[in-house]
């Protein structure tokens, strides 16, 4: 975790420069690492002179003598990325990962998911590892939000319809409705306990278990929300 904290200020600009989505950025991945202590972050970087040109944010979990290597955010991220500035950096990063894997010893596995189908690092890895195989997955949509765009400008039509319907129901009950968006980290942190209880009540009222019922789920939700709020990637 110390290496991830130390290198995040260097890697985040590279992720931003290569257009990495929120779930591949360091606030999200650092929150994931804190909530999954069995996974030990492993950061692989490649440089051109003193410039960082490629990075892989991975984790290693040991089980029954086998070291399982996955991308940070495994299972909880819709999109993962290996940020590289060019093809040369992609090849160098793949080679560095392979060297690191072999240093782990003879018993290891590598499972990477949620990467773009044309990710150059994955294809170089597949060429370097004789037992590697790349399988296509289902495509996932990405909503690109320009900086400082008001939330109402990119909210979906369905969301706006649901908001209007909810407002009408409150007004029919004689209640005053105020809709505002909070972007300040301190305000979002203060609202989290109330949001948590609302979400739990909603899930329970629908007869289902809430993702915030257990300490692991609640800690993950809190860490990733506050990390995103600090990076202005989350609003409430």
Secondary structure, DSSP 8 states (H G I E B T S, - for coil): -HHHHHHHHHHHHHHHHTT--GGGSHHHHHHHHHH-TTSEEEEEEEEETTEEEEEEEEEEEEETTEEEEEETTTTT-S-----BSSHHHHHHHHHHHHHHHHHT-S-EEEE--S--TT-HHHHHHHHH-TT---------------TT--HHHHS-HHHHHHHHHHHHHHHHTT----------HHHHHHHHHHHHHHHHHHHHHTTS--TTSSHHHHHHHHHHHHHHHHTT----
